[in-house]
Amino acid sequence: MYSIAMSGIAGILKRDGGPVPENWPSILEQTLLLSSSRTYRFEDSIPIQNGSLHILLLGSGSGSRIGSGTKDGVREICDGEDWDECAYAHWHEETLQLELGRRGTGRKPLYWLDLDEVGDGLLFSSNPMPLLKIAEELDLPTELQQGVAEYLQLGYAVEGGALLSPICSMPIEEKFQEICTGARAVEAGIASTPAEDLKTLVTILGKPFADYTLLSKLWQYRSAKDKGIAVLDGTLNPTDSVSPFLERILQPSGTALLHKAHRAAAKRIELGVLAEYVGVQLHVSEDMEPIPPVSFPMSSWLKNPVSSLGELAEKTFECPEAFCGLSIEQDACRALLNAHQRGDEEHGEKIFALLTLLLWRLQVLA
């Protein structure tokens, strides 16, 4: 088996005999280069009855793990140096089958787009953004309006939910991992470029988010990287914590349990992507609350039109393209921002959630 360990993977399998559109590989590759200066590529075309089958495997990362042969007829590209925590693609050369999967605790994401609507095949990527761009280019049907409502209600994009449709999230083969040690408190200063950091977060996650403490998380992970320390973070929401006695007598509803599972899955991916981007060693526990965030005046920044975050919000809320296809009214959003800036009402968290949604939409359409 030929294998490479990456910090991001992507690929194309096209079986309808036609050529791969010229821009698709570059769209995938640009995303992989966000956190690496080098990409790896395997590409092949196999004659079939109605033309050629095309397979492309891409990966990026500073480290690589290359096997000693191909005697089993399988090529593997893997996001993650540890087989117990990875996303992977296996290309079976004899059967011409592509196998995708995820293993571990869920920090390594993998998304795929079925091409049945426009041909036989699929695309996959560690980041949903390039797949969303290609789906937009193909004018594939989506559930965007439902997804926007879902996101604004929950505050995060559900893995496999409507907001990312028609993109699918790869299910995970869960594997127990022993929790390692790491810092549970990480000091960090407030960065001088919160607006740029926010756009970076939307780019590397490929989705919007309402949790503004992810900005703090980015600064703290950078600080931990600079100090050479590992981080032990958690996904447990404080509102989910109950006493052992209450756990025995309370029966959470199916909806509550599903929401808790969706939120934890989204949070694991967020933490894993941030850690991968920064290059810090991370361990995650579902039984621990997140590391305490750095306190910063997010709401005040949004009130101030000359702050970098306030300027970004004004510019984005004034951009008609940002609202294209979304089931939200631009005038209503601008009125919300104006009321917040005047100090009439407090809408900081709502504006932040809308801002990342609009930035995400602009990136999809770019």
C-alpha angles and dihedrals in degrees: 000000000000112000139172127190112222144174090229137011137197139164152163132232114186117179104166094091095247127113125270110254108257096237098051098080091047092050090054094043095051090060093049090053092060092092102018139049094212135060132192123216139193116182134172140164121206122194113242134174097276101032129298136333111226126205125182125178119187133182141166135200144114095251129054137191113200122188125224101245152345100242092129092054094237128122116199131193115186135191101212135041091231117069088210091063112034151100116230147179123209119196111200103206097193098049095030090230127143118213121195128187151151129220135186133029096332104263092123111071127203127183133185139193121210112221095199090114092060104019144321116303145046145245127220137190143167087233121051094212100085090047090051090051092052092045088052090050090052091046091231118178115265141183092227098140092051089044093054091052090047092050095047090049097046102029096230140063110260113231105250090007131135099269094068096039132166083030114089128209116228113243115240131239097221118222125184115242127190111241112248127206124268144142115301093187121044121184117212139161124241109265119239092227107055093151093054090044090052092052089047091054092051089049099049094041094043091214141070125260137190097205103102091185086079085082089058089045090056092051092046093049090050090051091049090049091051090049093047095237131134121235127226105200132174139215099202111123111222090230089060093060115103133164119267088247093055091046088061096051103033122079109198115218120255090247092053092049092048091050090049091051093047092048093048091049091051092046094051090054092047092052093045094050093048092049092048092049094049095039098233125143109249136188120186130203125191089203095060131072118240119277110272108272127232109259114240134165099250094156093048091049090055090050092054112075092196095055114095092245094044091049091049091051093050093047093047096045089051093053112098092197091062090065095046109132094358121123094228129098117244093209091053091050092049090049089052091052093046092051090050093048092050090051093238093124138006111245102146098126094044092049091049092052091048092046094057090045091054093044088051092050092050090053092051091052096042 
